[in-house]
Amino acid sequence: MFVMELTYTAPVEAVEEEMDAHIAWLDGYYASGVFLASGRKVPRDGGVILAGGVSRQEIEKIAAGDPFTLAGVCAYRITEFIATKTSADLAAVRENPAA
């Protein structure tokens, strides 16, 4: 699983100009089952996406295709982790690491 942390590299006004395209991009990855949760950070200097079911290489490709990235208004920090314990709602993404 991945924590995709976005940090805005441009004023929020520039980010807002790309928001509709970013939301459409998010919707596509929610529909495909890759994105599990997302939202703005507080204070509003970026956002966070939880994602799973793909490789590190694929998640980096996904981040590179974000309209925010393409417009140069954000930078990503991607952290991979093994979700060994989850809520019942996220049981489908629970992972069992090799011993």
N, C-alpha and C positions, 0 to 999 in steps of 0.2 A: 504494500500500500504506500501511497505517497501523500505528503503534505506539500502542496504547491503554494509557496508564499510569494505574493506579488507586492512589490514596492513601487509606488508611483515615482517616476523620474521626470515628470512634467507637472505643471499646475493642474489642479482638479478640473479646471475649465477645459483643458485639452483632453483630459481623460473622458469627461462627459461627452465630448464630440464623438468618441468612439464607442460609447456605451451600448447603443442599439446593436452594433455589429458584435460586440463582446458578448452580449446576452444571447444573441442567436448562436454564437459559437458554443457558449455554455450549454444551451438547450440541446444542441446536436450531441454533445458528449454525455449529457444526462440520458438522452434517448438511447444511446448505445450501451449504457450501463457503466461507463468508465467513471463518471463523476458521481460522488455520493453526497456531497454537501459543499456549499460555498457561501461566501458572504464578505462584506466589507470589514476591515479591521477598525478598531476604535483606539485611538483617533483615526480618522479616515485618511490614511497615508498608503493604502493598498488593500489587499484582500487575501483570502485563503481559500484554497480548494482542496478537498479530500478526494483522492482518486485511487482506483484499484483495477486489477485484472489485466494490466498491461506491463510490458517490460520497462526498464529504465530508459532504454533507447527510444521507445515509443512515447513515453511521457515527455521526454525532452523535445521530441518532434511536435507533440501536441502543444506544448508551451510556446514553441517557436512559431506556431500557426495562429496564436491568439491575436486578434486584431489590435489589442493593446500593444503587444510586442511588435507587430508589423508597423504600427504607427510610432513606435519609439517612446511610448508614454509609461512603460513599466519595465521592470527587470524581475526575473524569477529566481527564487531560491528553492530548490527541490530537495526534500528530505525523504528518503526511503525508510520505511520501518516495517516490522513484521507484526501484524495485528493478531496477537495470540489470544486476546480477550476483548470482547465487544459486548455491546448491548444486544438483547435478543433481536432488535430490529436490524442489526448489522451482522447477524450470524452468518449470512451467506459470504461475507468477505473475510471471515476469520481464517487465520493461517496456522498451519501446523509445521513449525520449522523442523528440518531434518535433525536428528539427534547427533 
